[in-house]
């Protein structure tokens, strides 16, 4: 399944750190989605064109991030190339929950792409023997 992950956008009127948070969430989403068998992942800047070599019929994942103090809101969506929105969701968290938020977004997108529940896209830690 070809998928383009567009860089999440930071709210222009928001916190100065929002751009860095948006970049981090985008990067983490790419890493986690890359672990799902059958997905071909490409990247693009917000409102940009995907890198060469990816099917132009790819679904697109994008989103936006806003923060105020310790509160963080991330909206994400999955859409067809023609713009039809297949899935969208808003996630509200405290900054301290950023890592679990990244996991939840990746799992939610994976569920939308596969049509099957994906509870965790984080690899299991290897036990020490």
MIKE-57648 format. One record per residue (C-alpha): y, z, x negated; residue in three letters; residue number from 1. Coordinates in Angstrom, 3 decimals. Layout:
      north         up       east   code   pos
          Y          Z          X    Ala   NUM
...
//
This chain:
      north         up       east   code   pos
      0.000      0.000      0.000    Unk     1
      3.291     -1.042     -1.621    Unk     2
      6.061      1.552     -1.331    Unk     3
      9.599      1.596     -2.699    Unk     4
     11.137      5.011     -3.329    Unk     5
     14.907      4.731     -3.270    Unk     6
     16.841      7.400     -5.109    Unk     7
     17.877     10.111     -2.691    Unk     8
     21.630     10.158     -2.155    Unk     9
     23.869     13.178     -2.642    Unk    10
     26.505     13.972     -0.031    Unk    11
     29.895     12.993     -1.484    Unk    12
     31.590     16.029      0.020    Unk    13
     28.951     18.473     -1.156    Unk    14
     28.259     20.579     -4.182    Unk    15
     28.704     19.026     -7.633    Unk    16
     25.036     19.800     -8.380    Unk    17
     23.791     17.765     -5.410    Unk    18
     23.469     14.573     -7.482    Unk    19
     21.216     16.342     -9.982    Unk    20
     19.155     17.883     -7.179    Unk    21
     18.818     14.491     -5.471    Unk    22
     17.612     12.940     -8.722    Unk    23
     15.120     15.736     -9.252    Unk    24
     13.724     15.472     -5.741    Unk    25
     13.415     11.689     -6.082    Unk    26
     11.607     12.004     -9.417    Unk    27
      9.243     14.663     -8.123    Unk    28
      8.480     12.629     -5.020    Unk    29
      7.582      9.613     -7.172    Unk    30
      5.321     11.714     -9.401    Unk    31
      3.521     13.322     -6.475    Unk    32
      3.122     10.109     -4.458    Unk    33
      1.781      8.336     -7.544    Unk    34
     -1.242     10.646     -7.354    Unk    35
     -2.287      9.210     -3.999    Unk    36
     -4.937      6.498     -4.387    Unk    37
     -3.990      3.115     -2.964    Unk    38
     -0.210      3.464     -3.212    Unk    39
      1.781      1.111     -5.429    Unk    40
      5.095      2.798     -6.166    Unk    41
      8.329      1.097     -7.187    Unk    42
     11.804      2.585     -7.480    Unk    43
     15.322      1.566     -6.528    Unk    44
     18.784      3.070     -6.560    Unk    45
     20.294      4.107     -3.202    Unk    46
     20.879      0.920     -1.189    Unk    47
     19.473     -0.989     -4.141    Unk    48
     16.771     -3.567     -4.666    Unk    49
     13.322     -2.577     -5.885    Unk    50
     12.199     -3.359     -9.385    Unk    51
     10.525     -6.713     -9.915    Unk    52
      6.846     -7.176     -9.194    Unk    53
      6.642     -5.185     -5.976    Unk    54
      5.802     -6.858     -2.717    Unk    55
      8.901     -7.524     -0.661    Unk    56
      6.909     -6.295      2.338    Unk    57
      6.893     -2.753      0.943    Unk    58
      7.776      0.234      3.090    Unk    59
     10.845      2.128      1.859    Unk    60
     11.260      5.879      1.391    Unk    61
     14.784      7.216      1.060    Unk    62
     16.815     10.247      1.927    Unk    63
     19.875     12.374      1.370    Unk    64
     20.575     15.856      0.110    Unk    65
     23.308     18.301      1.047    Unk    66
     23.906     21.851     -0.066    Unk    67
     26.224     24.715      0.731    Unk    68
     25.881     27.809     -1.388    Unk    69
     22.190     28.690     -1.524    Unk    70
     21.328     26.506      1.492    Unk    71
     19.755     23.111      0.949    Unk    72
     19.149     20.351      3.493    Unk    73
     17.110     17.277      2.654    Unk    74
     16.593     14.439      5.089    Unk    75
     13.900     11.887      4.330    Unk    76
     12.648      8.781      6.084    Unk    77
     10.061      6.062      5.808    Unk    78
     10.939      2.642      7.122    Unk    79
      9.536     -0.858      7.266    Unk    80
     11.257     -3.643      5.334    Unk    81
     12.900     -4.799      8.583    Unk    82
     14.543     -1.376      8.986    Unk    83
     12.269      0.059     11.674    Unk    84
     12.000      3.795     11.027    Unk    85
      8.349      4.870     10.945    Unk    86
      8.988      8.536     10.179    Unk    87
     11.921     10.840      9.474    Unk    88
     12.327     14.539      9.003    Unk    89
     14.950     17.082      7.978    Unk    90
     13.993     19.984      5.728    Unk    91
     16.125     23.145      5.443    Unk    92
     15.468     25.608      2.611    Unk    93
     17.076     28.065      0.270    Unk    94
     17.509     26.826     -3.298    Unk    95
     14.773     29.254     -4.347    Unk    96
     12.319     27.205     -2.238    Unk    97
     13.064     23.891     -3.950    Unk    98
      9.621     23.435     -5.508    Unk    99
      7.742     24.051     -2.265    Unk   100
     10.215     21.754     -0.508    Unk   101
      9.360     18.913     -2.896    Unk   102
      5.677     19.440     -2.141    Unk   103
      6.273     19.473      1.614    Unk   104
      8.329     16.263      1.517    Unk   105
      5.695     14.461     -0.566    Unk   106
      2.879     15.622      1.744    Unk   107
      4.853     14.621      4.852    Unk   108
      5.543     11.140      3.462    Unk   109
      1.897     10.785      2.428    Unk   110
      0.810     11.743      5.949    Unk   111
      3.143      9.143      7.432    Unk   112
      1.883      6.446      5.058    Unk   113
     -1.801      7.134      5.484    Unk   114
     -1.910      8.213      9.096    Unk   115
     -4.153     11.073      7.950    Unk   116
     -3.162     14.654      7.118    Unk   117
     -2.539     15.226      3.422    Unk   118
     -2.128     18.942      2.847    Unk   119
     -1.427     18.961     -0.867    Unk   120
     -0.468     16.265     -3.336    Unk   121
     -0.362     18.679     -6.260    Unk   122
     -3.317     18.425     -8.622    Unk   123
     -5.563     21.472     -8.726    Unk   124
     -5.215     23.611    -11.817    Unk   125
     -8.190     23.436    -14.110    Unk   126
     -9.997     26.709    -14.390    Unk   127
    -10.514     28.081    -17.863    Unk   128
    -14.133     28.507    -18.815    Unk   129
//
